[in-house]
Amino acid sequence: MIRAHLTIDPHFTVGPIDRRLFGSFVEHLGRCVYDGIYEPSHPSADADGFRTDVIDLVKELGVSTVRYPGGNFVSGYRWEDGVGPRPERPRRLDLAWHSTETNEVGLDEFAGWLRKIDGQLMYAVNLGTRGVQDALDVLEYANIRSGTALSDRRIANGAQEPHDIRMWCLGNEMDGPWQLGHGTAEDYAQLAAKTARAMRQVDADLQLVVCGSSSAHMPTFGEWERVVLEHTYDDVDFISCHAYYEPRDGDYPEFLASAVDMDRFIESVVATADHAKAVRGSDKVMYISFDEWNVWYQSRYHEVDRITDVATWPVAPRLLEDQYSVVDAVVFGSLLIALLRHADRVTAASLAQLVNVIAPIMTEPGGPAWRQTTFFPFSITSALARGESLELKLECPCYDTERYGEVPYVDAVATHDRETGKTSVFLVNRSLDEEVSLEIDVRMLGAAALRSVRTLHDDDIHAANTLSEPERVTPRSNDSASLEDGTLTITLPPVSWTAVEL
């Protein structure tokens, strides 16, 4: 058995937890929108065609903001195609995912869906095939109350009140050669700066996100951020990070250490942003929007899913429908720990994606919706992580990995809410075969009481929830936990994620 020790002191804080950290992402990709959130023929569909069983699960998940409409999709998107009378909306080729877009759901419908889930819209503008004027047009349509051509058009289309979108992404993954309109960092930075300044002439209080790297492993990583921030630092509020993880050649010890890569990614971008701050003598802090993150088996997409015949590009094909296992959920929970660990600088994040496409929620057309294994770390963390993220002192043995070097068997973060006195601890055991006996010193919390301990674990690390067996994997109470004289003792099973509520 591995033995580890953790000390929690609420006086040592990282930073406040922004609720936007628990955002998600809906892209017009595969069955995320059509047959996902929207299926007018489904028995649970409401008057607007949205599945109410999915709405209930999204609420349970605890999503705050939702990034829309892409993703790679946005770089070829014409937003005006998705507004107005549905029979008049054009069908278009989606070059990003080799599909046909019907435009049945657009900005107005999606904003209406967000009201049903009590979420906020984070909108991405097309800086791939479009630019400044397009961004100004969609801003006018969405946010101006009335009295202009585009705001009055929105009203005529049935959306009386403005959508009041506060957070805007200036394009998507413009560092990627796969992206429509991809260019150099210099090209993108100049366009993003012009777009940001123009949008702020309409509303100076918008929050704007500039594209960082689509991966820390891109050949331009670091230099891309430096150049982009050199041009845009004074005009934007966030720089984005994107990261996806999957096991390499069945190396699960390395896969379980994926959060180490996320930590280093964040810290590298922070260092680059702070360099830009120092160069200009600014007192402004640049924050990170980690607006795409997840476990994603990208190798499967390249091998199986890609549609190549332009004559047969389908509507809402089954794309990227990864089935998530216990080990995937444990890695996923560890990635959430990494985001919370950097709550001082990561103040927005978007789980990619929300329904069907590499998603915590799955649906069957005309049939049920169910929770994937990754649903639980997100929903529980979203419910419990309140107040401030804490600095922790962890003493734990390590193991060796080829990519990340020595990695602790235990990954951990804690949050503390001064108003309620509640503390939550989130824990991962990365060992494939050994339990961890963990002692947590909670004396500095005062008269702490143990409210709940839930662990996600299964003897089969590849166990998953499926259409035929939707509740195969669920978190269970961890009865090993005990609290006595200011020490919480708990046993963490191999390959497990645990949430403790004090």
Secondary structure as the mmCIF struct_conf table of DSSP 4:
data_model
#
loop_
_struct_conf.conf_type_id
_struct_conf.id
_struct_conf.beg_label_comp_id
_struct_conf.beg_label_asym_id
_struct_conf.beg_label_seq_id
_struct_conf.end_label_comp_id
_struct_conf.end_label_asym_id
_struct_conf.end_label_seq_id
STRN STRN1 ILE A 2 PRO A 16
HELX_RH_3T_P HELX_RH_3T_P1 ARG A 19 PHE A 22
STRN STRN2 GLY A 23 PHE A 25
BEND BEND1 HIS A 28 LEU A 29
TURN_TY1_P TURN_TY1_P1 GLY A 30 ARG A 31
BEND BEND2 CYS A 32 CYS A 32
TURN_TY1_P TURN_TY1_P2 VAL A 33 VAL A 33
STRN STRN3 TYR A 34 TYR A 34
TURN_TY1_P TURN_TY1_P3 ASP A 35 ILE A 37
STRN STRN4 TYR A 38 TYR A 38
TURN_TY1_P TURN_TY1_P4 PRO A 40 SER A 41
BEND BEND3 HIS A 42 HIS A 42
TURN_TY1_P TURN_TY1_P5 PRO A 43 SER A 44
STRN STRN5 ALA A 45 ALA A 45
TURN_TY1_P TURN_TY1_P6 ALA A 47 ASP A 48
BEND BEND4 GLY A 49 GLY A 49
STRN STRN6 PHE A 50 ARG A 51
HELX_RH_AL_P HELX_RH_AL_P1 THR A 52 LEU A 61
TURN_TY1_P TURN_TY1_P7 GLY A 62 GLY A 62
STRN STRN7 THR A 65 TYR A 68
BEND BEND5 PRO A 69 PRO A 69
BEND BEND6 GLY A 71 GLY A 71
HELX_RH_3T_P HELX_RH_3T_P2 ASN A 72 GLY A 76
HELX_RH_3T_P HELX_RH_3T_P3 TRP A 79 GLY A 82
BEND BEND7 VAL A 83 GLY A 84
HELX_RH_3T_P HELX_RH_3T_P4 ARG A 86 GLU A 88
HELX_LH_PP_P HELX_LH_PP_P1 ARG A 89 ARG A 91
STRN STRN8 ARG A 92 ASP A 94
TURN_TY1_P TURN_TY1_P8 LEU A 95 HIS A 98
STRN STRN9 SER A 99 GLU A 101
BEND BEND8 GLU A 104 VAL A 105
HELX_RH_AL_P HELX_RH_AL_P2 LEU A 107 ILE A 117
TURN_TY1_P TURN_TY1_P9 ASP A 118 ASP A 118
STRN STRN10 GLN A 120 VAL A 125
BEND BEND9 GLY A 128 THR A 129
HELX_RH_AL_P HELX_RH_AL_P3 VAL A 132 ASN A 143
BEND BEND10 SER A 146 THR A 148
HELX_RH_AL_P HELX_RH_AL_P4 ALA A 149 ALA A 156
TURN_TY1_P TURN_TY1_P10 ASN A 157 GLY A 158
BEND BEND11 GLU A 161 GLU A 161
STRN STRN11 MET A 167 LEU A 170
BEND BEND12 GLY A 171 ASN A 172
TURN_TY1_P TURN_TY1_P11 MET A 174 ASP A 175
TURN_TY1_P TURN_TY1_P12 PRO A 177 TRP A 178
BEND BEND13 GLN A 179 GLN A 179
TURN_TY1_P TURN_TY1_P13 LEU A 180 GLY A 181
HELX_RH_AL_P HELX_RH_AL_P5 ALA A 185 VAL A 202
TURN_TY1_P TURN_TY1_P14 ALA A 204 ASP A 205
STRN STRN12 GLN A 207 VAL A 210
BEND BEND14 SER A 214 SER A 214
TURN_TY1_P TURN_TY1_P15 ALA A 216 HIS A 217
BEND BEND15 MET A 218 MET A 218
TURN_TY1_P TURN_TY1_P16 PRO A 219 GLY A 222
HELX_RH_AL_P HELX_RH_AL_P6 GLU A 223 THR A 232
TURN_TY1_P TURN_TY1_P17 TYR A 233 ASP A 235
BEND BEND16 ASP A 237 ASP A 237
STRN STRN13 PHE A 238 TYR A 245
BEND BEND17 ARG A 248 ARG A 248
TURN_TY1_P TURN_TY1_P18 ASP A 249 GLY A 250
HELX_RH_AL_P HELX_RH_AL_P7 TYR A 252 PHE A 255
TURN_TY1_P TURN_TY1_P19 LEU A 256 ALA A 257
HELX_RH_AL_P HELX_RH_AL_P8 SER A 258 ARG A 280
TURN_TY1_P TURN_TY1_P20 GLY A 281 GLY A 281
HELX_LH_PP_P HELX_LH_PP_P2 LYS A 284 MET A 286
STRN STRN14 TYR A 287 VAL A 295
HELX_RH_AL_P HELX_RH_AL_P9 GLN A 298 ARG A 300
HELX_RH_PI_P HELX_RH_PI_P1 TYR A 301 ASP A 305
HELX_RH_3T_P HELX_RH_3T_P5 VAL A 310 THR A 312
BEND BEND18 VAL A 315 ALA A 316
BEND BEND19 LEU A 320 LEU A 320
HELX_LH_PP_P HELX_LH_PP_P3 ASP A 322 TYR A 324
STRN STRN15 SER A 325 SER A 325
HELX_RH_AL_P HELX_RH_AL_P10 VAL A 326 ARG A 341
TURN_TY1_P TURN_TY1_P21 HIS A 342 ARG A 345
STRN STRN16 VAL A 346 ALA A 352
BEND BEND20 LEU A 354 LEU A 354
STRN STRN17 VAL A 355 VAL A 355
BEND BEND21 ASN A 356 ILE A 358
BEND BEND22 PRO A 360 PRO A 360
STRN STRN18 ILE A 361 THR A 363
TURN_TY1_P TURN_TY1_P22 PRO A 365 GLY A 366
BEND BEND23 GLY A 367 GLY A 367
STRN STRN19 ALA A 369 ARG A 371
TURN_TY1_P TURN_TY1_P23 THR A 373 THR A 374
HELX_RH_AL_P HELX_RH_AL_P11 PHE A 375 LEU A 384
BEND BEND24 GLY A 387 GLY A 387
STRN STRN20 GLU A 388 GLU A 395
STRN STRN21 CYS A 398 THR A 401
TURN_TY1_P TURN_TY1_P24 GLU A 402 TYR A 404
STRN STRN22 GLY A 405 PRO A 408
BEND BEND25 TYR A 409 TYR A 409
STRN STRN23 VAL A 410 ASP A 417
TURN_TY1_P TURN_TY1_P25 ARG A 418 GLY A 421
STRN STRN24 LYS A 422 ASN A 429
BEND BEND26 LEU A 432 ASP A 433
STRN STRN25 VAL A 436 ASP A 441
HELX_RH_3T_P HELX_RH_3T_P6 ARG A 443 LEU A 445
BEND BEND27 ALA A 447 ALA A 447
STRN STRN26 SER A 452 LEU A 456
BEND BEND28 ASP A 459 ASP A 460
TURN_TY1_P TURN_TY1_P26 ILE A 461 HIS A 462
STRN STRN27 ALA A 464 ALA A 464
BEND BEND29 LEU A 467 GLU A 469
TURN_TY1_P TURN_TY1_P27 PRO A 470 GLU A 471
BEND BEND30 ARG A 472 VAL A 473
STRN STRN28 ARG A 476 SER A 477
TURN_TY1_P TURN_TY1_P28 ASP A 479 SER A 480
STRN STRN29 SER A 482 GLU A 484
TURN_TY1_P TURN_TY1_P29 ASP A 485 GLY A 486
STRN STRN30 THR A 487 LEU A 492
HELX_LH_PP_P HELX_LH_PP_P4 PRO A 493 PRO A 493
BEND BEND31 PRO A 494 VAL A 495
STRN STRN31 SER A 496 GLU A 501
#
